[in-house]
Amino acid sequence: MGRLLLVSNRLPVTVVKRGGKVKFQASAGGLATGLSSFYRSHRGLWVGWPGITLKKLKREEREKVEEKLSSDGYHPVFLSQHEIENYYHGFCNKTIWPLFHYFTQYTVYDKSFWTAYKRINEVFCDKVLEVAREDDIIWVHDYHLMLLPMLLRKKMFNATIGFFLHIPFPSFEIFRLLPWHKEILEGLLGADLIGFHTYDYVRHFLDSISRLLGYEHTLGQITVDNRIVKTDVFPMGIDYNRFAEARKNPEVRREIEKIRKKVGNYKVVLSIDRLDYTKGIPQRLEAFDLFLEENPEYREKVTLVLVAVPSRTGVEHYKELKRQVDELIGKINGKHGTIGWMPIWYLYRFLPFNTLVAMYNVADIALITPLRDGMNLIAKEFIATKTDGRGVLILSEMAGAAKELGEAIIVNPNDKEDVARALKDAITMPEEEQVERNRVMQRRLQRYDIMRWASDFIDRLSQVKKAQRELCARRLTSKDRKKLLHDYSRAGRRLILLDYDGTLVPFAEKPERAKPDEELIAILEELTQDVRNEVVIVSGRDRNMLGKWFDRFDVGLIAEHGVWVKEAGGSWETIEPLRNDWKDEVRPLLELYVDRTPGSFIEEKEFSLVWHYRRADPELGLMRARELKDDLLHLTANLNLGILEGNKVIEVKNAGINKGRAV
């Protein structure tokens, strides 16, 4: 096994320039911090943007930055301010982020953003190719780089490539709003393994590739150009021991004492999030307001500590959100507060690790209610710090973490009455119940921590590559290919049987569109010019269509799955007398299924009827195909007919006639 090569939008190290001096500091964010421990244990490589634009660094400074980062295994991708604006602030944060979180009203569809996104994915590809070896494991992360897997696949066909999406993958109805949905899906399918936090996201992705690209899948497995691609669920964990043991740190204990003095003896409800419209902060504040209204006995007994980490401060939606949050906090504090008690303690800033952990330790209740969230590691971190088992987690059912943390109080973030009730339930929950719930969640989180999550993904990726190799082993090996070519060159006569649909040409939505292209025509001309070759094209197409396409070539033809046979230069013949008067009995049933399945249609050949459903909704088409097959089996039981199930088709024809017999 080769090295681990991580690729993400940001490096875990950020380069800053203060007072004319270049400095290095740890990057903020769950991905960078979460993967750092796994990365260090594997001594791999990491490709990403170092957080500073090209303009801010002189040439010699940039060279020193590259040298310093490279010595630690970090390989920077430098971007200009213009590229950051269009790729990161543009397509990533104004298009993908709102759309994938179901905020379609905030989504911007801008061609220049898309162009920048494609370009930066190509820049990342070039950087990866600079440092990657053939046997490396390349693990691409998140929505910023969804085109990268296929870009790499085209350059390194045999590479081991994994991709993990850290945000939700939306339902098909939402995803198809994106004008470039096919390009995004095709980009992701360059990976060998595509990971998601929850099965809902897997299901949405598979639904999209089925409906938009026409790929079939079985148990999360897709076959793309004779290559296996696997999708699976990997709920991201945290560095559990780091949070569980942080209280032992003297600095953390000092922070705990400072916070306790600030909040006094009040019950502390903690809310920590980036200031983002997906987090549901206004709805959370309204629910807290309702809780105080309906439970006046808890006034001057409970304090909400609201930590909002600044995010995308230059974007208008975020400016408006901050104004809304500021106004709500002022309103609630003015409405319920007293001289000695402020209902909400508001912190609009980033918290360093020691302060964050101290906040978790002081809090009696964590109120985590995003409107939509890929996972939410804050909920897991809070539980990990509760070493004595006391504390209550209130968690949105819209967060991916809710699938794992079922012992929390699960709420609908849009239902402020539900959240208000949950707050009262949390405050009054007996300690024994708190401990019982938390111990279950802690065992789960400790067992499936960040190291286990990452190792699980890498192990699964290795299994997929093994399955790919086994699939290749069942095909023509290099040794067998050489022998075949050697025998071919020495043979005095050669019979070449070529299947048409799905072999010589891809499957098409309509039969008449599956015409031979220029490349196929050139190949046939070359094959038929050699007098030692006898070429036969075998197809399910009708004889008129095959004749139209191939009569000019010196080839034999087999049409309608063996009904018609034509030797090179000869005329069409049937291999036995056949009837077609049965069509009048079968056609009405097929027409009924056409009416019931939008996008399906009937193709009539001389001795067969074909029901096509390639253009129908994939799930509906598959369901109708099963129903139709059952109905046809009953209808044709005494008619000496056969039912052939092909790629998105069901064909009814005379029994005993097939391609093998015709050959």
N, C-alpha and C positions, 0 to 999 in steps of 0.2 A: 504494500500500500504506500502511495506517495504522500506528499505533504498536504496539509489542510490549507486551502486558500479561500479566505473569507472575502466576500465582496459586498459592500454596502454603500449607501450614499455618503455617510459620514464615517471617518475613522474614529476610533475610541480616544484619539488624541486631537485636541484642537490647537491650531497655531494662532497666536494673537500677537499684535504689535502695539506696545505701550511705550510712550516716551522714546520712540525710535528704536526700541529694543524688541527683538523677537523672543517670545516666550512660548512654552508648551504647557497645556493644562488638560485635565481629563474632560472629555466631552460629556454633556448632559444627555439624558435620554435612556429609555429602558433597553433599547437594542444594544447600544455601545457598551453600557455598563453590564448588562446581563451576559453578553457573550465574551466579555474580556477574560473572565476566569477560565472559561473553556479554552479560549484561544491561547492563553498563557500555558495551560497544561499540555497543549499539543505543539507548542513552538512552531506555529505555522506562519503564514503570510496574510496580510490584510490590505486590500485595495479599497480606497475611498477618498472622498474630498476632505482636506485637512481644516476646513472652516475659514479659510482666508482667501481673498480673491487675488488674482495675478497682479493687479495694479498696485497692491499694497506692499509687494515684495520687490526689491531690487534683484537683479540677476544673480549677484553673488549670495544674497540672502536666500534666494530660492534654492540655490545649489547646496547651501549649508543645511537648509531645512530638509531637503531630499536625503542628504547624507545622514543626518541625525535620525530621521524617521526610518530610513532603510536599515540602519543598524539595529533597530528594534523590530524589524520585520514588517514595517508599515510602508506601503507604496502609494504615495499621494497622487491624486488626479486633480490637477490645478484647473480652476474654472474662472472665467472672467465674470465681472458683475452683470454684464448683459446675459450671459448664459445662465447665471443663477436666477435672474429675474424671470426669464422665459421658461426654463426647465424646472427649477425648484419652486419658486413662488408662483410660477404660471401653471404649467401642466400638472405638476405633482400636487400642489396645494389649492389650486383653483378649479381643477378638473377632476382628477382621480380622488382626492381626499373627500370632497363633499359628495360625489356620486356614489362612491363605495360605502359611505355612511348614510346613504338614503336622503341626503339633503340636496335634492335635485334643483331646488330653487336657487341655490348658491353656485351651481355648476356652470363654468364658463367653457364653451366650445370654441377655441381659438386655433386656427390653423398654424399660426406662428408658434404657439405654445407646443403643438404637436411636433412641428419640425425641429424645435429645439430639443424636445424629449428624445426623438430619434437620434439626433446628432450626439447628444451626451451619452446615450447608451453605446453608441459606436466608439466614443472616446474611451469609455470604461472598458470596452472590448479590447481596444488596442493596448491599454495598460495591462490588462490581464494576460494577453498574449505575450507581452514583453517578459513576464516573470513566470508564467506557468510552464510546467513540464507535462509530458504526456500522461504520466501516472498520478498526477495531483488530483485531489478531490476538491472541486470548485463548488463552493456553497454561496449562492447569490441570495441576498436578502431584500425583500420588501418592494413596495409599489413603485419606487423610483427607478427600478431596473428590470421591468417586466419584459423588455425586448432582448435583454442581454443573453438569456439562455440560448435562444436560436441563433443569435449572432455568433456566439462561441461555437455552437454545434456546427455551423457552416465552415468554420475555420479549423476546428478540432473534432472531427466526427466521432472519434472513439473516446472522447473525454468523459470523465465522470462528473456530471453536473447536477446539483440539487438546487431547488429554489424554495424559499419559505416566505409566505405572505403574512405579515404581522397585523394587518387590518382585516376587516370583514371582506369577504367576496360577496357582492350583492346578488340578489335574485336575477334571473334572466330578464325579467321585464324592466328592471332598472339598468342592468349592464348593457343591454342592446341600445340604450339611448346614446351611448358613446359612439360617435361616428367612426372611430378607429378600433371597434371592438374585435374585428377579425385579426388585425395585426397584433393586438395585445395577446389574444389567445394563442396565436401561432408562435409568438415570442416565448410564451411560457412553456409551450410544448417542446421547446428545445431541451428542457431539463429531463433528466431520467426520473426524478422524484420531485413532486410538487407537494409541499406541506402546508397545512392550515391548522388553526387553533381548534376548530370545532367541526363536527360532521356537517352541520348546516352549511358551512362555507364550502366544504367538499362537494356537497350535493348541488349547490348553486353553480359551482364551476363546471361540474360534469353536465349539468343541464344546459349550460351555455355552449360548451364545445359540441354537444349533441345537436342542439337546435341551430347554431350559427355556423358550425364547420362540418356537421354531418358525421362526426366520429361516433362510433358505437363504443360502449364501455361495459365491462363486466367486473364487478367487485372492485371498482375504483381503478381498473386497469384499462389503458387505451393503447391501441396499436397505431403508431404514426410512422408511415413509410417503412414498414417492417421492423420498427423499433418499439420496444415496450416502454410505455410511460406510466408510472404509477402515481396515484394520488392517495394521501393518507392524512390522518389526524395526529397532531403532535401538540398537545396543550403546553405552551411554554411555562417553565417553572422559574423559580428564583434561586439565588444563592442563599438557601435556607439558613445554614449555620451562621453566615455573616450577620443576618438580622437577629437570629435567636440569641447569639452571644454578644451582640453589640452593647448590651446593658452593662457588661463587665468593664467596659472602657471608662476610665475616670472622667474623660471629657464628656461622654454621653451622660454620665450620672450628674455632672455639673449642669448640663443643659436641662435635664429633667427637673432639677431643683429650681432653676430659673423659671421654667414654664409653670411649675406648680405654684410658685409665688404669684405669678401673673394671673392665673385662673382661680386661685383660692380653693375653696372646698366645693365648688360647683361640679356637677356632672359634666364631663367634657364630651361633646359630640364633634368628631374631627372629620373635616371634608377637605381632601387634597386632590387637585386636578390642574392640568393646564387650562388656561382660560380659552376654551374652545367651545364652539356651538354644539359639538357632539356630546359634550359632557353633561348637559342638562343642569347647569348651575342655577339659572333663574327658576326653573321648576323646583329645584331642591330648596331654594330660599322660600318660595311660596308655600311649600309643604311645611317648612319649619314655622313660618308665620301662622299657618293653620293649626299646627300642633300647639302653639302658645295660646291661640284663641280658644281652642277647645279644651285645653288643660291648664287653666290659670293657676292651679296649685303648683305647677312646675316653674312658674316665673321666679326669678332670683334663685333658682336651684340648678338651672341648666345653661350652659354656654356653648354656642356653636363656634368652633374655631375653623374659619374658612380660609384655606390657603389656595390662592389662585396664582399659578406660575405664568408669568407673561409669555405670550405666544403670538407670533406674526402680528406684531403691534402696528405695522404699516398698512395692514389690510383693512378696508372699511368695515367689513362684517365683524371683525374682531374689535374695532374701535367702538362700534355700536353695542356690541355685547358687553364691553367693559362699562360703558355708560349705563346700560340697563342694570348690570350687577351692582354698580356703585349706588344707583338710585334705590334699588330694592333694599340694600343693606341699610342705607340711611332711613328709609321709610320704616323698616322693621325695628331698628334701634330706637327711632323716635317714638314709635307707637307703643312698644312694650318696655323700653328701658327705664331705669330709675337712676337716681343720683349715684347709688353704689353698685349698680349692675348694668352691664351692657350685654344684651342677648347675643350679639355676634362680634367676635374678635376677627377682624379682616386683615389678612396678610397678602399683599400683592407682590410676591417676590419668589425667587428660587430658594429652596432650603438645602443647605449642605447636608451631607449624609448624617453627621452626628445630631444635628437639629431635627432632621426628619425622623430618625429613630427615636429620639427623645419624645417627639410629638406622639408617635405611635404608642410609646410606653405610658404616657400620661392619659391618653384618650380612653374613655370608658366605652365609647361607641364610635365606630367608623361608618360614616354615611357616604356610600359610593354608589351614585345613581346616574351613570351615563345614559344618554338616549340611545347610543349605539357605540360599542367598543369591541375591538378585535379580541382582547383578552382582559386587560386591566390587572397589572402586577401589583398595584397599590393595595388591593384587597388581600393579596397573598402575603405581602410584606407585613401588613398589620397583624394578620393571624400569627405569622412567624415570631413576632416580637412578644406575644402574650405567653411568656414562659410559665406564668402561674395559672394559665388557663382562663383567667378572667377577662372579660371584654366581649362585646357583641358587634358583629358585622352585619350591616344592612346593605344589601347588594342588589343592583338592578338586574332584572332578568335579561336585559339587552346586552349585558357584558358577557364575553366568552367565558370568563372565570366562573360564571353562575353554573355552568355545566359540571364543574368540579366541586364547587363550594356550596353544595346543596343544603348543608347544615346551617348556613347563614339565613337571615331573614330575607327572603327574596321578594322584591317589590317591582311593580310596574312604574317606571319613573314619570310617566305621564299622568298617573293617578295620585294627585296630592293627598287625597283622603287616605289612600293605601299607605303612603309614605308616613303620614302623620300618625296613623295607627301603629306602624312599625316602630316609630320612635318611642311611643309609650310602651309597647311590648318590650323593647330593648331595655328601657330604664327599669322596668319592673321585673325583668327576667331574673329568677333565682340564680345565685352563684353556681350551684351544683349543675344546673342546666347549661350555663355558660361554659363551664369546664368540660362537660360532656360533649357539647357541640364542637368546641374548639380543639379538643384532643383528637377527634376524628379527622378534622381538616388538617391539623398539624402533621399527623402521621402520613397523610396522603401527600402533603406538600414536601415533607422531608424525604419521602421515598422517591418522588418524581420531581427532583430539583433541576436546576439549570443544567448541571452536568449530565444527569440522566436523560433529560430532554434532548440535548445536543447529541449525546452518544446514541440514543435511540434513532435519531434521524440518520446519522452517519451509517449505523448498522443496517438500517432499512435500505439506504441508498446502495450499499454494497450488495445486498440481496437482489435488488433490481438489476444491477450490472451482471450478477451471476446468472439471473434468468435470461438476460439478453444474450450472454455468451452461449447458454444452452440452446437458445433458439437458433443462434447462428450455426451451432454444431449440427443441427438437423438440416441445414441448408448445404449448399455446395461449398466445400472447404477449398482453400487455395491449392492444396495438393490435388484434389479431385478435379478442380477446374483446369489445372495444367494437363492432367491426363486426358480429360475430355477434349481439350483443344488439340492435343497431340494426335489422338485417335481421329478427330474430325479432319485434320489436315492430311492424314494418310488414307482416309476412306475413299473408295471408288464411287460409292453411292450413299447418299444421306437422305433420310426422311426427317423433315423438320415439321413438327406439329405445333401450331401456335394458337393458343386461346386468345380471344379478342378482348371482350369487356373485362376490365380489371387487370389485364395483363399487357396487351399491346396499347390500350388506351385506358384512361381512368373512367370510372363510372360517371355517367352524366345524368342530369335531372330528366332530360328527355332523350329517348333513344336516338333520334335523328341528329343529336348534337355530338354524338361520340364518333366524329369523323376522324379518319387517319390524318395525323399532322405531317408536316414536311419531313421531320426526322424519321418517322415510321416509313414513309414512302421511300426515302433514300435507302433505308435498311432493306426493304423488300426488293428494291431494284438491284441492290448489290447481291443479295442472296439468290435471286432468280437468274442473274447473269451467269452464275456458275452452273454448268450443265450437270454436275454431279448432285446438285441439290433438288429434291422434290419437296416443295413447300406446300403445306396444307393449313388453311386458317379455319379454325373451329369456333362456331359462334351460336348464340341463341337468337341472333338477328334473323329477320326474314330474308328470303333469297334475293328479292328485288334490291334491297338496300345493300347487301353484300356484293351483288353483281355490279351495282352502280359504282361502288368504291373500288372493287378489285378486279373487274373483268380485264382491265388493261395489263394486268400482271399475269405471268405464266405460273399461276398457283391453283391448287385444288381448294374447293370451298365446301364446308359442311354448315348448313343453315338450320335454324329452328331446333337446336339441340339434337340434331341427328335425323330430322325428318327428310331433309333434302341433301343430296350429295352431288357434287359437280367436280369431275376430274379436270385437270388443267387442259384447256382447249376444248373441253367437251360440253355437254348440255346437262341441265338439271334433271335428276331422277330421284324418285322416292325409293327407300329401301324395301318398302312393301306397300300394298294398297291400303290407303287410310280413309277414314270417314271424318267428316266435319259437321254432320247434321246434329251432333250433340250440343253445338254452340248455342242453339236457341234455348236449350234448357239451362245452360250455365250462365249465359250473358245477363239475364235479369238479376241474378244474385250478385254478380260483380258490379252491376250498375247501382244496386242498393248500397253497396259498400262505398262506391264513389260518392254517392249523395251524403253518406254519413261521415265521410272522411275528406274534409277540404284539402285540396292539393293533390289528391290521388287521381289516377286516370286509367283507362283501359287501352291496351295496345292489342290490336287484332292481327294475327298472322293467319296464313292459309290453314294451318292445322292446329292452332293453339290460341288461347286467350291469356293475356297477361295483365295482372293488376299491379300497377306501379304505385308506390307510396313514398318515393324518395323526397318529394316536395311537400309532403304532409308534416305536421308536427310530429317529431320523432316518437314521443311517448304514445300519442294517440295512434300513430301509424302502426307501431309495434303491437299495441293492444288489439287494433282492428285486424291485423294480419293473423293473430292467433285465433280470433273469432272466426274469420273467414276460412281459415284452414279447417277448423272443426266443421263448419257448415258444408264445405266442399267435400269433406270425407263422407259425410252422410249422403249428400246429393249424388255423388259419383260412385257410390258403392257398387252399383250394378251396371255401370256404363263403360267398363274397361278403359278408364281414364287414369292418368297419373297426375300427381300434384307435385310440382317442383318449387321448392322454396329457395330463392336466390338472394342476392344483395338488394334489399328493399323492393323485392318483387315476389309475387306468387303466380306461377304459370300452370295452367291446366292444359294437358296435351294427351295424346294417345299413349296408353300404357305400353311399356316394352321398348319405347323409342328413346334412345339417349346418344350422347356423343361417343361413348365408348363403343357401342355397337356399330355406329356409322364408320368409325375409324377402322 
